Amino acid sequence: MTQRLVVDPVTRIEGHLRIEAQMEGSRIVEAYSSGTMVRGLEIVLKGRDPRDAWAFAQRICGVCTLVHGIASVRAAESALGIEIPANAQLVRNLMIAAQYVHDHVMHFYHLHALDWVDVVSALKADPAAVAELAQSLSSYPQASRGYFADTQARLKAFVESGQLGIFAGGYWGHPEYKLPPEVNLLAVAHYLDALAWQREVAKLHAVFGGKNPHPNFVVGGVPLPIDPDSDAALNAVKLGQVRDVIARMRAFVDQAYLPDTLAIAGFYPEWFSRGEGVGNFLTYGEFPGGLTNDAAKFLIPRGVILNRDLSRIHPVDLDVEGEVQEFAAHSWYAYDQGKQIGLHPYGGQTRLAYDGPKPPFDQLEVERNYSWMKAPRWQGQAMEVGPLARMLVLYAGGHAQAKELVDGTLSRLNQPVAALFSTLGRTAARALETKIIADAMTGWLDQLIANIKAGDTRTFDDSRWEPSTWPAKAKGVGFMEAPRGALGHWMVIEDGRIANYQAVVPSTWNAGPRDAQGQSGPYEAALKGHELAVADQPLEILRTIHSFDPCIACAVHLTGPGGAPSLVVKVV
């Protein structure tokens, strides 16, 4: 007998996501992913000055502010043929890298680790044994018995108060939690440390972008003058602050994040064979080493891996009409030519067409339309984007550090290469790429300083700033690898104004619904086959969904004519 299990809202994510699982007994036979927010920013941007688009696009999300700003300015620069100065490229690389390290660490400890870590179990730990364990894993400075005893006492007072706050509603005591109390206490301690660490990391965006979140950008470079003699510009003192922030980032990644990830993963070997998804992986490429559009010089290459085949990386062209398309066959959107076609983002449409049941409702109408997300496809195929896709492309391309990290991790965990295609493979890939990117930051900073010492202080190209220099019609794509995956902003400009704007975000690739051919998206495919130990505590669903790091808030809320909510989230 089949029945539908509803998880709504999925918590510890950004935005609103509903998962429905068709069950046969305790096993998921089909899954459906529904974004319960509508994205309407493309409508907001029509008719605006393309130089201003980044400030609006940044507000797509309160977490992904930097990446949408970068994608938007790159879209305008692509359309207008602007090549930014080398210093601007280095500053952007450093800001994007800081976003990665900050985002991945915070995701692991504060959004995903609690799928594996039983917080309440940590009260049973022996602080002396935790200290011994911590010292065996790394040289992290806070690893004394007293430190862990103090952490345990704080946690005990918190639990006994009956006000669990952010830990309320957890499935503590669930039979699928397998960590010893000592590992649980170690993870909780680093959970708290990461809260303080992230305050310091955010300073890098403030130095380069004036603030965090929503740092400042400009089409043509970065709005940051370089002047060693001015307190209002980038000078030696601020560069020293940046170097200090990078050192803090790298230390926490090396001494806490990586060791904790591997230590926890070792207790869940079965999760290296669960939650694969579609088996296809896409990257746009990121961290230019030369010109913005010179993909051959990216730290993270562009490419596609199909059907798990690591022997070949397929090329990607974001301008070709048949490469990237969005389908709305099962979405609450409509296209002029009907819902069965796919549209390239240059000709994309954002027409709202909600025709589902009035919320709150018992279950989705999955045979019709069931999501406010479209279904992106590359050459007609569903693709996973994100850390696993990037690490696979790096590994398949022979990147030396990536191969060393992946092979060493698999060897330590006694897992084959096929283990990468899994829930924990996805989680491990996120940690490993954080190491690669954090290590690269020092080189970019050194190069920036060397340029300044050589007399190069340019950070902005104003040659195409005035609309009088623009063609009557232009189009361009601003692509980047956001922490959650491939992000593209496609912009069409006519007579100096935005005629069309389409953003295809990572969580649309991963969380989108079925397409016109009935192909599942990565979330939906990754959940199939999961066995639930406790039907009304679907911890297994959360583990796999959180491994993608969902960000459904790359959208705006749907409201009625008077501003009243039109969607009500039903908690089940």
C-alpha positions as CSV (number, residue, x, y, z in Angstrom):
1,M,0.0,0.0,0.0
2,T,1.4,3.4,-1.0
3,Q,1.0,6.6,1.0
4,R,2.4,10.1,0.8
5,L,4.7,11.4,3.5
6,V,4.9,15.2,3.6
7,V,7.8,17.3,5.0
8,D,6.8,20.9,4.9
9,P,8.7,23.1,5.7
10,V,12.1,21.5,5.4
11,T,14.0,23.3,8.1
12,R,17.6,24.4,8.4
13,I,17.6,25.8,4.9
14,E,17.2,29.2,3.3
15,G,13.7,29.6,2.0
16,H,10.6,27.4,1.8
17,L,10.8,23.9,0.5
18,R,8.2,21.1,0.6
19,I,9.2,17.4,0.0
20,E,6.6,14.8,-0.6
21,A,7.6,11.1,-0.6
22,Q,5.5,8.3,-2.1
23,M,6.0,5.5,0.3
24,E,5.7,1.7,0.1
25,G,6.0,0.6,3.7
26,S,9.2,2.3,5.0
27,R,10.7,2.8,1.5
28,I,10.5,5.9,-0.7
29,V,9.5,4.9,-4.2
30,E,9.0,8.4,-5.7
31,A,9.8,11.9,-4.4
32,Y,8.6,15.3,-5.3
33,S,10.3,18.6,-4.6
34,S,8.2,21.8,-4.4
35,G,9.5,25.3,-4.0
36,T,6.7,27.1,-2.3
37,M,8.0,30.6,-3.2
38,V,7.6,32.4,-6.5
39,R,10.5,34.1,-8.1
40,G,9.6,37.4,-9.7
41,L,12.8,39.4,-9.7
42,E,13.1,39.1,-13.5
43,I,9.9,41.1,-13.7
44,V,11.2,43.7,-11.3
45,L,14.4,44.2,-13.4
46,K,12.7,44.8,-16.8
47,G,13.1,48.3,-18.0
48,R,15.9,49.2,-15.6
49,D,19.5,50.4,-16.2
50,P,21.7,47.4,-16.6
51,R,24.4,49.1,-14.5
52,D,21.9,49.0,-11.6
53,A,20.8,45.5,-11.9
54,W,23.3,44.0,-9.5
55,A,21.8,46.0,-6.6
56,F,18.4,44.5,-7.2
57,A,19.7,41.0,-8.1
58,Q,21.6,40.9,-4.8
59,R,18.3,41.0,-2.9
60,I,17.2,37.7,-4.4
61,C,18.5,36.2,-1.2
62,G,19.8,37.3,2.2
63,V,22.4,34.6,2.2
64,C,23.6,34.5,-1.5
65,T,24.0,38.3,-1.7
66,L,27.5,38.4,-3.1
67,V,27.1,35.7,-5.7
68,H,24.0,37.3,-7.3
69,G,25.8,40.7,-7.4
70,I,28.8,39.2,-9.1
71,A,26.7,37.2,-11.6
72,S,24.7,40.4,-12.4
73,V,27.7,42.7,-13.0
74,R,29.3,39.9,-15.1
75,A,26.1,39.7,-17.2
76,A,26.3,43.4,-18.0
77,E,30.0,43.2,-18.7
78,S,29.5,40.3,-21.0
79,A,26.8,42.1,-22.9
80,L,28.8,45.4,-23.2
81,G,32.2,43.8,-23.9
82,I,33.9,45.1,-20.8
83,E,37.1,43.5,-19.6
84,I,37.8,44.4,-16.0
85,P,41.3,45.3,-14.6
86,A,43.4,42.5,-13.1
87,N,43.2,44.0,-9.6
88,A,39.4,44.0,-9.8
89,Q,39.5,40.4,-10.8
90,L,41.7,39.5,-7.9
91,V,39.5,41.4,-5.4
92,R,36.4,39.6,-6.8
93,N,38.2,36.3,-6.5
94,L,39.0,37.0,-2.8
95,M,35.5,38.0,-2.1
96,I,33.9,35.0,-3.8
97,A,36.4,32.7,-2.0
98,A,35.5,34.2,1.3
99,Q,31.9,33.6,0.6
100,Y,32.7,29.9,-0.1
101,V,34.6,29.3,3.0
102,H,32.1,31.2,5.2
103,D,29.1,29.5,3.6
104,H,30.5,26.0,3.6
105,V,31.6,26.1,7.3
106,M,28.4,27.6,8.4
107,H,26.4,25.1,6.4
108,F,28.2,22.1,7.9
109,Y,28.0,23.1,11.5
110,H,24.7,25.0,11.7
111,L,22.5,23.4,9.0
112,H,23.8,19.9,8.2
113,A,25.8,18.5,11.1
114,L,22.7,18.1,13.2
115,D,21.5,15.5,10.8
116,W,24.4,13.3,12.1
117,V,25.1,14.8,15.6
118,D,22.8,14.0,18.5
119,V,23.1,17.2,20.6
120,V,21.4,15.8,23.7
121,S,23.7,12.7,23.6
122,A,26.7,15.0,24.2
123,L,25.6,15.4,27.8
124,K,26.8,11.8,28.4
125,A,30.3,12.4,27.1
126,D,33.5,12.3,29.2
127,P,35.3,15.6,28.6
128,A,38.7,14.1,29.2
129,A,38.0,11.5,26.4
130,V,36.8,14.3,24.1
131,A,40.0,16.2,24.7
132,E,42.1,13.2,23.9
133,L,40.0,12.6,20.7
134,A,40.3,16.2,19.6
135,Q,44.1,16.3,20.1
136,S,44.4,13.1,18.1
137,L,42.5,14.7,15.1
138,S,44.3,18.1,14.8
139,S,46.2,20.9,16.4
140,Y,43.0,23.0,17.1
141,P,43.9,25.1,20.1
142,Q,40.7,24.7,22.1
143,A,41.1,21.1,22.9
144,S,41.5,20.8,26.7
145,R,39.4,18.8,29.1
146,G,38.3,22.0,30.8
147,Y,37.1,23.5,27.5
148,F,34.9,20.6,26.8
149,A,33.7,20.4,30.4
150,D,32.7,24.0,30.2
151,T,30.9,23.4,26.9
152,Q,29.1,20.5,28.3
153,A,28.0,22.5,31.3
154,R,26.6,25.2,29.1
155,L,24.7,22.7,27.0
156,K,23.4,21.0,30.2
157,A,22.0,24.3,31.5
158,F,20.5,25.0,28.1
159,V,18.7,21.6,27.9
160,E,17.5,21.6,31.5
161,S,16.0,25.1,31.0
162,G,13.4,23.4,28.7
163,Q,14.1,26.1,26.1
164,L,16.0,24.4,23.4
165,G,15.6,27.3,21.0
166,I,17.5,26.4,17.8
167,F,17.8,22.8,18.9
168,A,14.0,22.4,19.5
169,G,12.2,20.0,17.3
170,G,15.3,17.8,16.6
171,Y,14.9,14.1,16.4
172,W,17.3,13.5,19.4
173,G,17.5,9.9,20.3
174,H,16.6,8.7,16.8
175,P,18.0,5.2,16.2
176,E,19.9,6.4,13.1
177,Y,22.2,8.6,15.2
178,K,25.4,6.6,15.5
179,L,28.0,8.9,16.9
180,P,29.5,8.2,20.4
181,P,28.7,10.9,23.0
182,E,32.3,12.2,22.8
183,V,32.1,12.9,19.1
184,N,28.8,14.6,19.6
185,L,30.3,16.9,22.2
186,L,33.2,17.7,20.0
187,A,30.9,18.7,17.2
188,V,28.7,20.8,19.5
189,A,31.8,22.6,20.8
190,H,32.9,23.5,17.2
191,Y,29.3,24.4,16.3
192,L,29.5,27.1,19.0
193,D,33.1,28.1,17.9
194,A,32.0,28.6,14.3
195,L,29.5,31.2,15.4
196,A,32.3,33.4,16.8
197,W,34.6,32.5,13.9
198,Q,32.2,33.7,11.2
199,R,32.0,37.2,12.7
200,E,35.7,37.7,11.9
201,V,35.5,36.1,8.4
202,A,32.7,38.6,7.4
203,K,35.2,41.4,7.8
204,L,36.9,40.6,4.4
205,H,33.7,41.6,2.5
206,A,33.5,44.8,4.6
207,V,37.1,45.7,3.6
208,F,36.6,45.1,-0.1
209,G,32.9,45.8,-0.5
210,G,32.1,48.2,2.3
211,K,29.7,46.0,4.2
212,N,28.4,42.5,4.7
213,P,25.8,41.3,3.7
214,H,25.1,43.1,0.3
215,P,28.6,44.3,-0.4
216,N,29.0,47.0,-3.1
217,F,29.9,46.2,-6.8
218,V,30.2,48.2,-10.0
219,V,30.0,47.2,-13.6
220,G,33.5,47.5,-14.9
221,G,35.5,46.4,-11.9
222,V,35.2,47.1,-8.1
223,P,34.2,50.3,-6.4
224,L,37.4,50.3,-4.3
225,P,40.3,52.7,-5.0
226,I,43.8,51.6,-4.1
227,D,45.9,54.3,-2.4
228,P,48.6,53.4,0.2
229,D,48.4,56.9,1.6
230,S,44.6,57.1,2.1
231,D,42.5,55.7,5.0
232,A,39.5,55.8,2.7
233,A,41.1,53.5,0.1
234,L,42.6,50.0,0.1
235,N,46.0,50.5,1.9
236,A,48.6,48.4,3.7
237,V,46.6,48.3,6.9
238,K,43.5,46.9,5.2
239,L,45.5,44.4,3.2
240,G,47.0,43.3,6.5
241,Q,43.5,42.8,7.9
242,V,42.6,40.7,4.9
243,R,45.7,38.5,5.4
244,D,44.7,38.0,9.0
245,V,41.2,37.0,8.0
246,I,42.5,34.5,5.5
247,A,44.8,33.0,8.1
248,R,41.8,32.5,10.4
249,M,39.8,30.9,7.7
250,R,42.5,28.4,6.8
251,A,43.2,27.5,10.4
252,F,39.6,26.7,11.1
253,V,39.2,24.7,7.9
254,D,42.3,22.7,8.6
255,Q,42.0,22.2,12.3
256,A,38.2,21.9,12.8
257,Y,36.0,21.6,9.6
258,L,38.0,19.0,7.7
259,P,38.8,16.7,10.7
260,D,35.2,16.9,12.0
261,T,33.8,16.0,8.6
262,L,35.9,13.0,8.2
263,A,35.5,11.9,11.8
264,I,31.7,12.0,11.6
265,A,31.6,10.4,8.1
266,G,33.5,7.4,9.5
267,F,30.6,6.4,11.6
268,Y,28.1,6.4,8.7
269,P,29.7,4.3,5.9
270,E,26.3,3.2,4.6
271,W,25.6,6.8,3.5
272,F,28.4,6.6,0.9
273,S,26.0,4.4,-1.1
274,R,22.8,6.4,-0.6
275,G,21.4,9.6,-2.1
276,E,23.2,9.7,-5.5
277,G,20.7,11.6,-7.6
278,V,20.8,11.9,-11.4
279,G,24.4,10.9,-12.0
280,N,25.1,14.0,-14.2
281,F,27.1,17.0,-13.1
282,L,27.5,20.5,-14.4
283,T,29.9,23.4,-13.6
284,Y,30.2,26.8,-15.2
285,G,33.7,27.5,-13.9
286,E,35.0,30.0,-11.4
287,F,38.0,32.0,-10.2
288,P,39.5,33.4,-13.4
289,G,43.2,33.5,-13.6
290,G,43.2,35.8,-16.6
291,L,40.4,37.5,-18.5
292,T,36.8,37.0,-17.2
293,N,35.8,35.0,-20.2
294,D,39.0,32.9,-20.5
295,A,37.6,29.6,-19.2
296,A,40.9,27.8,-19.8
297,K,42.4,29.8,-16.9
298,F,39.7,29.1,-14.3
299,L,40.8,27.5,-11.0
300,I,37.5,25.5,-11.2
301,P,37.0,24.3,-14.8
302,R,33.8,24.5,-16.8
303,G,32.3,21.2,-17.9
304,V,29.8,18.4,-17.7
305,I,30.2,14.8,-16.5
306,L,27.5,12.4,-17.7
307,N,26.5,9.1,-16.2
308,R,29.3,9.1,-13.6
309,D,31.9,8.8,-16.4
310,L,35.0,10.5,-15.0
311,S,37.0,9.7,-18.2
312,R,35.5,12.6,-20.1
313,I,34.5,16.2,-19.4
314,H,32.0,17.5,-21.9
315,P,32.2,21.2,-23.0
316,V,29.6,23.8,-22.1
317,D,28.5,26.9,-24.0
318,L,26.1,29.1,-22.1
319,D,25.3,31.2,-25.2
320,V,24.1,28.4,-27.4
321,E,20.3,28.1,-27.5
322,G,20.1,24.4,-27.2
323,E,22.5,24.0,-24.2
324,V,20.7,25.4,-21.2
325,Q,16.9,25.4,-21.2
326,E,14.2,25.9,-18.5
327,F,11.0,23.8,-18.6
328,A,7.8,24.7,-16.9
329,A,5.8,21.5,-17.6
330,H,5.2,20.9,-13.9
331,S,5.7,24.5,-12.6
332,W,3.3,27.2,-11.7
333,Y,4.5,29.2,-14.7
334,A,3.3,29.5,-18.3
335,Y,5.0,30.0,-21.7
336,D,3.5,31.7,-24.7
337,Q,4.2,28.5,-26.8
338,G,2.9,26.1,-24.2
339,K,4.2,24.2,-21.2
340,Q,5.9,21.4,-23.1
341,I,8.7,23.4,-24.6
342,G,12.0,24.5,-23.0
343,L,13.3,28.1,-23.3
344,H,16.9,29.3,-23.3
345,P,17.3,32.0,-20.7
346,Y,17.9,34.8,-23.4
347,G,14.3,34.1,-24.5
348,G,13.0,33.0,-21.1
349,Q,9.7,34.1,-19.7
350,T,8.4,34.7,-16.2
351,R,4.7,34.4,-16.4
352,L,3.0,33.3,-13.2
353,A,0.2,30.8,-13.7
354,Y,-0.8,29.2,-10.4
355,D,-3.5,26.6,-11.0
356,G,-3.0,24.3,-8.0
357,P,-5.2,23.8,-4.9
358,K,-5.7,26.6,-2.5
359,P,-3.1,26.3,0.3
360,P,-3.0,24.8,2.8
361,F,-3.5,21.5,1.0
362,D,-3.0,17.8,1.8
363,Q,-0.7,16.9,-1.0
364,L,0.7,18.2,-4.3
365,E,-1.0,17.6,-7.7
366,V,2.2,16.0,-9.0
367,E,0.6,14.9,-12.3
368,R,0.0,18.6,-13.1
369,N,2.0,21.5,-11.6
370,Y,3.5,21.5,-8.2
371,S,6.4,24.0,-7.8
372,W,7.3,27.6,-8.1
373,M,10.7,26.5,-9.5
374,K,11.2,25.7,-13.2
375,A,13.2,22.6,-14.3
376,P,16.6,23.6,-15.9
377,R,18.2,21.1,-18.3
378,W,21.5,20.9,-20.1
379,Q,21.0,19.4,-23.6
380,G,17.7,18.0,-22.2
381,Q,19.3,16.2,-19.3
382,A,18.9,16.9,-15.5
383,M,22.1,18.0,-13.9
384,E,23.4,18.2,-10.4
385,V,25.4,21.3,-9.6
386,G,27.4,22.3,-6.5
387,P,30.5,21.1,-4.6
388,L,30.3,17.5,-5.7
389,A,30.0,18.6,-9.4
390,R,33.0,20.9,-9.0
391,M,35.2,18.3,-7.2
392,L,34.4,15.7,-9.8
393,V,35.3,18.0,-12.6
394,L,38.6,19.0,-10.8
395,Y,39.3,15.3,-10.1
396,A,38.5,14.1,-13.6
397,G,40.6,17.0,-15.0
398,G,43.7,15.9,-13.1
399,H,43.9,18.8,-10.6
400,A,46.8,17.8,-8.4
401,Q,45.4,19.0,-5.0
402,A,41.9,17.7,-5.7
403,K,43.2,14.3,-6.6
404,E,45.4,14.2,-3.5
405,L,42.5,15.3,-1.2
406,V,39.9,13.0,-2.8
407,D,42.2,9.9,-2.9
408,G,43.4,10.5,0.6
409,T,39.9,10.9,2.0
410,L,38.6,7.8,0.2
411,S,41.6,5.8,1.4
412,R,41.1,7.0,5.0
413,L,37.4,6.1,4.9
414,N,38.0,2.8,3.1
415,Q,35.7,3.8,0.3
416,P,35.9,3.4,-3.5
417,V,35.6,6.3,-6.0
418,A,31.9,5.4,-6.5
419,A,31.3,6.6,-2.9
420,L,31.6,10.1,-4.2
421,F,28.1,9.7,-5.8
422,S,26.2,9.8,-2.6
423,T,24.9,11.9,0.3
424,L,28.1,11.8,2.2
425,G,30.2,12.1,-1.0
426,R,28.4,15.4,-1.5
427,T,29.1,16.5,2.1
428,A,32.8,15.5,1.9
429,A,33.2,17.2,-1.5
430,R,32.1,20.5,0.1
431,A,34.7,20.2,2.8
432,L,37.5,19.3,0.4
433,E,36.8,22.1,-2.0
434,T,36.8,24.5,0.9
435,K,40.4,23.5,1.6
436,I,41.3,24.1,-2.1
437,I,39.7,27.5,-2.2
438,A,41.0,28.7,1.2
439,D,44.5,27.7,0.2
440,A,44.2,29.6,-3.1
441,M,43.3,32.9,-1.3
442,T,46.8,33.6,-0.2
443,G,48.2,33.5,-3.7
444,W,45.5,35.9,-5.0
445,L,46.3,38.3,-2.1
446,D,50.0,38.1,-2.9
447,Q,49.4,38.8,-6.5
448,L,47.3,41.8,-5.7
449,I,50.0,43.2,-3.4
450,A,52.6,42.6,-6.0
451,N,50.6,44.5,-8.6
452,I,50.3,47.5,-6.2
453,K,54.0,47.5,-5.5
454,A,54.6,47.5,-9.2
455,G,52.5,50.7,-9.6
456,D,49.3,49.1,-10.9
457,T,46.4,50.5,-8.9
458,R,43.6,50.2,-11.4
459,T,40.4,48.7,-10.2
460,F,37.8,50.1,-12.7
461,D,37.4,50.4,-16.5
462,D,35.1,53.3,-17.4
463,S,35.5,53.0,-21.2
464,R,32.0,51.6,-21.7
465,W,30.3,53.2,-18.7
466,E,28.2,55.7,-20.7
467,P,25.2,54.3,-22.6
468,S,26.2,56.4,-25.6
469,T,29.0,53.8,-26.1
470,W,26.6,50.8,-26.1
471,P,25.1,49.1,-29.1
472,A,21.3,49.4,-29.6
473,K,20.9,45.7,-28.7
474,A,23.2,43.5,-26.7
475,K,23.0,40.4,-24.6
476,G,25.3,38.6,-22.3
477,V,25.5,36.0,-19.6
478,G,27.0,36.4,-16.1
479,F,28.0,33.0,-14.9
480,M,29.7,31.9,-11.7
481,E,30.0,29.0,-9.4
482,A,28.1,30.0,-6.3
483,P,28.8,27.9,-3.2
484,R,25.6,25.9,-4.0
485,G,26.5,25.5,-7.6
486,A,26.2,26.8,-11.2
487,L,24.6,30.3,-11.2
488,G,23.8,32.2,-14.4
489,H,22.2,35.6,-15.0
490,W,21.2,36.1,-18.7
491,M,20.6,39.8,-19.6
492,V,19.2,41.3,-22.8
493,I,19.7,45.1,-23.3
494,E,17.7,47.2,-25.8
495,D,18.1,51.0,-26.1
496,G,20.1,51.2,-22.9
497,R,17.5,49.3,-20.8
498,I,17.0,45.7,-19.7
499,A,14.5,44.0,-22.1
500,N,14.8,40.6,-20.5
501,Y,16.5,39.1,-17.4
502,Q,16.6,35.5,-16.4
503,A,18.4,34.0,-13.4
504,V,18.9,30.2,-13.3
505,V,20.1,29.5,-9.7
506,P,21.8,26.4,-8.3
507,S,18.8,25.3,-6.2
508,T,16.6,25.5,-9.3
509,W,19.0,23.0,-11.0
510,N,18.9,20.7,-7.9
511,A,15.5,21.3,-6.5
512,G,13.4,21.7,-9.6
513,P,10.4,19.5,-10.5
514,R,10.0,17.0,-13.3
515,D,10.3,18.3,-16.8
516,A,8.2,17.7,-19.9
517,Q,9.7,14.2,-20.3
518,G,9.0,13.3,-16.7
519,Q,12.7,13.3,-15.7
520,S,13.2,13.9,-12.0
521,G,15.4,16.7,-10.6
522,P,18.4,15.8,-8.4
523,Y,16.5,16.2,-5.1
524,E,13.8,13.9,-6.3
525,A,16.1,11.3,-7.7
526,A,18.4,11.3,-4.7
527,L,15.6,10.4,-2.3
528,K,14.3,7.4,-4.2
529,G,15.1,4.1,-2.4
530,H,15.6,5.6,1.0
531,E,14.4,3.5,3.9
532,L,13.0,5.4,6.9
533,A,13.7,4.0,10.3
534,V,11.0,6.1,11.9
535,A,8.1,7.1,9.6
536,D,7.2,10.3,11.5
537,Q,10.8,11.4,12.0
538,P,12.2,11.4,8.5
539,L,15.8,12.1,9.4
540,E,17.0,10.3,6.3
541,I,15.2,12.8,4.0
542,L,16.8,15.7,5.8
543,R,20.3,14.2,5.5
544,T,20.1,13.9,1.8
545,I,18.3,17.2,1.1
546,H,20.6,19.1,3.4
547,S,23.6,17.6,1.6
548,F,22.7,19.8,-1.3
549,D,22.6,22.9,0.9
550,P,19.2,24.2,-0.3
551,C,18.6,27.9,-0.9
552,I,15.1,28.3,-2.0
553,A,15.0,31.9,-1.0
554,C,16.7,32.9,-4.3
555,A,13.1,34.2,-5.0
556,V,10.6,36.6,-3.5
557,H,7.5,35.8,-1.5
558,L,4.2,35.4,-3.2
559,T,1.6,37.9,-1.9
560,G,-1.9,38.8,-2.7
561,P,-3.2,42.1,-4.1
562,G,-3.3,43.7,-0.6
563,G,0.0,42.3,0.5
564,A,-1.5,39.4,2.4
565,P,0.2,36.0,2.1
566,S,-1.2,33.8,-0.6
567,L,0.7,30.7,0.5
568,V,0.5,29.2,4.0
569,V,3.1,26.8,5.0
570,K,1.7,23.7,6.6
571,V,3.8,22.0,9.2
572,V,3.4,18.3,9.3
